[in-house]
Amino acid sequence: MFCYHEKIAKKNLGEGIVFQYLGIGQSINVFHWNMAAGSVVEMHDHPEEQFGYVIKGGFEIILDDQTYVLGAGDAYFIPPNARHSFVAIGETEAIDVFTPIKKVIPGE
């Protein structure tokens, strides 16, 4: 399977967050995010393991009551069921990978 970024529909989730569903494999799915400075993904958890890569900008991530600051080129691993939140630092672009496949898709 191949993904062409310009051909994938963008969903404006409001509050400065734009989401693209890049695709699904046998045991993973991949999301692309564009977030305005200061955009927030509220504290939440999910049963899937999450890997993310910051393409530009950055995040302040709260994970299990600890705060981490990441910038472009940094990556994060969120264990299953761990409580976490994100705040975009500047205009931010990132990729998230979930395994097993995340069934709750933002905007649906």
N, C-alpha and C positions, 0 to 999 in steps of 0.2 A: 504494500500500500504506500502511496505517496501523497503528501499534502502540499498544496500550493497556497501559501498564506493569503495571497490576494483573492483567491477564489472561495475562501471559507467565510461564511456569514459571521458578522460581528453582532453581538447582543449588548446593547447599552443597558446595564443593570442599575443605572442611576448612581448618584453620589460619586460621580467621577470614575466609575469602574466599567470598562468595556471587556467583554469576554469572548473568546473564540474556542470552540471545541475542535481541537486538531485531529482527534481520531481515537480509535480503539484497536488494541491488539488482542492476543489470546488471553493475556492476564494483566494488561495495563491500559490506562487511558490517559490522554494528555490534554492539558488546558493551556491556553495562552491568555495572558492578562495585560492590559494597559490600564494604569491607574494614575489619576491626577494626584498632585501633591496633597498630602493630608487625607487621602481616601482611606477608609477604614473597613477591614473585614473583622467583624465583631468576634469576640471569644466564642469558640465552638470546638467540637471534637467530631471525629468520624472513625469508623472501624478500619479504614484503609490506611496503609502506610503512605506517606507523601514525601516525594523528593521535589525540590524546587531549585531553579537557577535564575538568578537576577541578571537580566540582560543589560538594563540601564536603570539609573536611579538607585533606589534602595528600600529597605524595609526596617522598621522597628518591629521585632517579633517578640511577643510574650509567649513563652512556652513553659508550662508548669511553674508559674509564678516567678520566672527569671526573664529579664529583658536582654535581647540581643540586637545589635545593629549590624545590618549587612548592606553592602554596596555592590555595584556592578562587578560581575565576575565571581561573586560569592554564591554559595549553595547552602541548602538546608535540608535536613531529614527530620520529618515529624513522625514519631512512632504512632502506631494505631492507638486510638482512644485518648491521646494526649490533648489536653485543653490548650488552645493556642489562638492568637489573634495577630493581625498585620496592620501596620500603618505605613502608607507609602511616604517615602522621603524623596521629595522632588517628583518629577514625572517619571513613573516607574513602568518597566516592562519586564515580565517574568514568564517562565514556563513552569507548570506543575505536572508531575507524573504520579499516578496513583496505582497501587496494587494491593489487593485484587481490584478489579474494575470498580470505580466509584459509580454507583447507580444514581445518586442524587446529583443532578447536573444543575449548576447555577442558571437561573432564568427559566427553568422548566417547572 
